[in-house]
Amino acid sequence: MNFSSNSNVLIQGITDPLGRIYAPRMQKYGTRIVAGVDPGQGGQIIQGIAVYDMVEQAIAQVGTIDITVLFVPPYAVLDAALEAITAGIRQLVIITEGVPPLDMVHLLRQAEATETLVIGPNAPGLIIPGQLLLGIHPPLFYQPGSVGIVSRSSTLTYEIAWELTQAGLGQSMVIGIGSDRIVGSSFQQWLQILEEDDRTEVIVLIGEIGGDSEEMAAQYVSEVIDKPVVAYLAGRTAPKGQSMGHAGAIIASLIADMGTDIGTAESKLAAFKQAKIPVVNRPSQVPDWIKKVSNKINKG
Amino acid sequence: MELLEYQAKELFRQMGIPVLPSQRIYQPRDLRSLTVPYPIALKSQVHTSRRGKAGGIRFVENTIDAMAVAQTIFHLPIQGNYPELLLAEAKYDAEHEFYLAVVLDSSSRRPVLLGSQYGGEDVEAHLDQMQQVIVEREFSPFYARRLALKMGVEGTLIQSVSAIVEKMYTLFIHYDLDLIEINPLGINVTGDLMALDGKVTINDAALGRHTGLGQLFPSLLSQSSLQTPSGGLNRVELEGNIGVLCNGAGLAMATLDLIHQAKGKPAGFVDVGGEYRQSGSRLSLQESLQHGLDWIQQVPEVTVILINLIGSTFSCLEVANAIADSWNTRVFANGSLVASPQLVVRLVGDDFALAQAHLSSLHVPVFDRLDDAIAYAIKLTI
């Protein structure tokens, strides 16, 4: 992982509606956007950013690119991502929602073979407050500090970051890994990154019902992570069997009638308990818990 | 989206997965022109499993019985669903019933092959016998043979079972499926295989690129437009009196949890998120809010609507203006004040104070802290 304010960043889909909105916002935040790509749109300049038809043309002009942020339409994501990987880019942030899952399977096979990190899809991306914005986090909600956040939900991430900021607790690095059923990077990968990050003192893990990523993250924390971790879990009172909007957040095994209870709030809370990870009941309790832990560490 | 059995079997037939001769029955008298020889099974075509136990699958020997049974099944709701058609299918004498499936596993981020020698209705009782093989790299038939061997299949059945799995996998990839299942796969005394029932779930996000499926089953298109009314706003109906409108599924779930914790009762939520959804129709903020409020107001029990929007591309003032516009047209419908739920708004972002001032003039309270907004909403319902 190599994310910093010195990273050279490409925007794929810069002339798509969201690319047009967010590329300038990222640039204003200090992200070094060196080029944009959109097939058939080459030659344009958008907010001072030169647009190319292909990734390789952009690289030929501006040199090495470290990160690409994708705003392209869902069915174009796989192709755009493979183009970026083939051109040598090893860090991808996919904002687009609704990428067909089998496209992600295909993409992730290539990503693993080339050791490429993929954030998303359906993700707000990554923010290092005060330094770097890769995606669509609203900067207003964040301030620099020492709390790391990793989350499956975008708006809930903003909610908890805002609570922290209001309480005077800044953030070191905040990652929304994405809300689709198949996403590139896992909780474990980011827990490891936050564990190694010098600025991060405490980690907030924001989970929700569905899937088994919280269960796996809990086990990973108990085995590997030494920094204090606090969890929040959304969807505890969600009705069973209902799709709650996020592709993963459905409490029903795909194979109906098999009676598995993986993905329920109960199985996740049990996993957190077993891993001795405290779970707060409300977003507003996250700052209280962190202040308590910080006091302990400081007195320590 | 889940296909009906007859639709799934149409795909099986195209792929060369063996299925029994069958005929669609739209009304009992269609049985007079039945070309499938008796005895037959009459199967209710509803999106529900356990049809057999509910009486939705019946075997009949002749036309008179068949018409009477068809009449019954057409009027038999299974978990509240009535069939639009029945499938009349030849009978098969199976010695064994296997289970086969291909699903997408979000942990390994790979397709997984599933199989068991205890299929049919036994599958739940023998979950410990369910074998799985993760398709790590590009598929090749050896993955299917690996599954057959893990299932304990021997001899010539290894090749015939794995050939079916291979065809299932081809369909899985070709149509962007979330799930393809054959349960049971019938095996008769001579070792012939037959897909006796099938389930196919197409990934909704990929539906748009499978126009061929829409031509094959025109009803699919109307279903998919039914499933995403109002341009794809996600909504869930519950039984309380506080309607919730949020701009994200995670935030919506958290808001419901908080209402429950405070002893309130949510009447359901509508998620007007999808700001970075680029396929399908994209609604403006105004339209999203209007559709969302329309839906919430249809729920008669709702006395309070809590709007909780955070981190959109819009400033608080823009959001407040959109809320005010759509609220005014409602409350002052036909030029006079109409009875309406009370609105509580929670916003965070630029121009918060301006938004608060604007909505306050319409007697709509605006909060920036979620806990405060929830406490206020609940107070209004007491």
Interface residues (C-beta under 8 A of the other chain):
Chain A: D16 P17 L18 I21 F71 V72 P73 P74 Y75 I95 T96 E97 G98 V99 P100 P101 L102 M104 V105 L108 R109 N122 I136 H137 P138 L140 F141 S151 R152 S153 S154 T155 L156 T157 Y158 E159 W162 Q166 S179 D180 R181 I182 I206 E208 I209 G211 D212 S213 M216 Y232 A234 G235 R236 T237 A238 P239 Q242 S243 M244 G245 H246 A247 G248 A249 L254 I255 A256 D257 M258 G259 N281 R282 P283 S284
Chain B: S49 R50 A101 V103 L104 S106 S107 R109 R110 P111 L114 V123 E124 L127 R137 E138 I173 D176 D178 L179 E181 K199 T201 N203 A205 A206 G208 R209 N234 V236 L238 C246 N247 G248 A249 G250 L251 A252 M253 A254 L256 D257 L258 H260 Q261 D271 G273 G274 E275 Y276 R277 Q278 S279 R282 I310 G311 T313 V348 G349 D350 R369 L370 D371
